[in-house]
């Protein structure tokens, strides 16, 4: 009986240590990627946004697959256009699930982008699936998939607000 109790204590401490390590990794990703990502959108800083991505990225959107990182040039063009129109952007997102180890993280969540421009506000919602890799000691987004529809239904405020307690940003 004693050996079973010792085994359970050991097993429990291993699980607690693994969870603690995963939380540390995710906190590092939050500091070094997600805070920059949010700031880049809200300050219309395409260079900072593009810096959160690796050199080789698989980017998938409803418009198609980009394996040549051409989305980075479009980020620059889009942010320049928004700056020219004195737009204000707010990005909010939360994670539905996150799984990380020492060099890879898979993160799924929901986003809301609110853009104020020329007296009008538009709000877009979606879901994302992101893979981050630790490259040369730095976390970088290497796969980025997002959509505005799930199972043929448009994602809106109801889906976004359903789990606000997990909102990080």
C-alpha positions in Angstrom: 0.0 0.0 0.0 2.9 2.3 0.9 4.5 1.8 -2.5 1.2 2.7 -4.3 0.9 5.9 -2.3 4.5 6.8 -3.1 3.9 6.0 -6.8 0.8 8.2 -6.8 2.7 11.1 -5.1 5.5 10.7 -7.7 3.1 10.6 -10.6 1.2 13.6 -9.2 4.4 15.7 -8.9 5.5 14.7 -12.5 2.1 15.9 -13.8 2.2 19.1 -11.8 5.8 19.8 -13.0 4.7 19.2 -16.7 1.7 21.5 -16.3 3.9 24.1 -14.7 6.5 23.8 -17.5 3.7 24.2 -20.1 2.4 27.3 -18.4 5.9 28.8 -18.4 6.2 28.1 -22.1 2.8 29.6 -22.8 3.6 32.7 -20.7 6.9 33.1 -22.7 4.9 32.8 -26.0 2.4 35.4 -24.6 5.2 37.8 -23.9 7.2 37.3 -27.0 4.6 36.7 -29.7 1.0 37.5 -28.7 1.6 40.8 -27.0 3.7 41.9 -30.0 1.0 40.5 -32.4 -1.7 42.5 -30.7 0.4 45.7 -30.5 1.3 45.3 -34.2 -2.4 45.3 -35.2 -3.4 48.1 -33.0 -0.5 50.3 -34.0 -0.7 49.3 -37.6 3.0 48.2 -37.5 3.4 45.6 -40.3 7.1 45.2 -39.6 6.4 44.1 -36.0 3.5 41.8 -37.2 5.7 40.2 -39.8 8.4 39.7 -37.2 6.1 37.4 -35.2 6.2 34.9 -38.1 9.0 32.6 -39.2 10.8 32.8 -42.5 8.9 29.8 -43.8 5.2 29.9 -43.0 2.2 27.9 -44.1 -0.7 30.5 -44.1 -4.2 29.2 -44.9 -7.3 31.4 -45.2 -10.6 31.2 -47.0 -8.7 32.9 -49.9 -6.3 29.9 -50.3 -2.9 28.6 -49.3 0.2 30.8 -49.1 3.6 29.0 -48.8 5.7 31.9 -50.1 4.9 34.4 -47.3 3.3 36.8 -49.7 0.9 37.7 -46.9 3.7 39.7 -45.4 3.8 42.1 -48.3 0.0 42.3 -48.1 0.3 43.2 -44.4 2.5 46.1 -45.3 0.1 47.4 -48.0 -3.0 46.9 -45.8 -1.5 48.7 -42.8 -0.2 51.6 -45.0 -3.7 52.0 -46.5 -5.3 51.9 -43.0 -2.8 54.5 -41.7 -3.6 56.7 -44.7 -7.3 56.6 -43.7 -6.5 57.3 -40.0 -8.0 54.0 -39.1 -8.1 52.6 -35.5 -7.9 48.9 -35.0 -8.6 46.8 -31.9 -7.7 43.2 -31.7 -9.1 40.9 -29.1 -8.7 37.1 -28.9 -8.8 34.1 -26.6 -7.6 30.6 -26.7 -9.9 27.6 -26.7 -6.9 25.2 -26.3 -3.2 25.4 -26.2 -0.7 22.5 -26.2 3.0 23.2 -25.9 6.3 21.5 -25.4 9.8 23.0 -25.4 9.9 23.8 -29.1 6.4 23.6 -30.5 3.0 25.0 -29.6 -0.4 24.4 -31.2 -3.0 27.0 -30.3 -6.7 27.3 -31.2 -8.8 30.3 -30.4 -11.2 33.0 -31.5 -10.5 36.6 -32.6 -12.4 39.9 -33.0 -11.0 42.7 -35.1 -12.8 46.0 -34.8 -11.8 48.7 -37.3 -12.9 52.3 -37.1 -12.4 54.2 -40.4 -14.1 57.1 -42.1 -16.8 57.4 -39.4 -17.7 53.7 -39.6 -16.9 50.7 -37.5 -16.6 47.2 -38.9 -16.2 44.1 -36.7 -14.9 40.8 -38.0 -14.8 37.5 -36.0 -13.1 34.3 -36.7 -11.3 31.2 -35.4 -7.6 30.5 -35.7 -5.3 27.5 -35.5 -1.7 28.5 -35.0 1.5 26.4 -34.8 4.5 28.1 -33.3 8.1 26.8 -33.3 11.1 27.9 -31.3 13.6 28.9 -34.0 17.1 30.0 -32.9 15.8 30.6 -29.4 12.7 32.7 -30.5 9.1 31.6 -30.8 7.8 32.2 -34.3 4.4 31.5 -36.0 5.1 28.8 -38.7 1.5 27.8 -39.5 -1.5 30.1 -39.5 -5.0 29.1 -40.4 -8.0 31.2 -39.8 -11.6 31.2 -41.0 -14.8 33.3 -40.5 -17.1 30.2 -40.8 -17.4 26.9 -38.9 -19.6 24.1 -40.3 -21.0 26.6 -42.8 -22.1 29.1 -40.2 -20.6 32.5 -39.8 -18.7 33.2 -36.6 -20.1 36.2 -34.8 -20.2 37.9 -31.4 -22.2 35.0 -29.9 -19.3 32.5 -30.6 -16.7 35.0 -29.6 -18.4 36.0 -26.3 -19.2 32.4 -25.3 -16.0 31.9 -23.4 -14.9 35.4 -22.4 -13.3 34.1 -19.1 -10.5 32.6 -21.1 -9.8 35.9 -22.9 -6.2 36.9 -22.6 -6.1 40.0 -24.7 
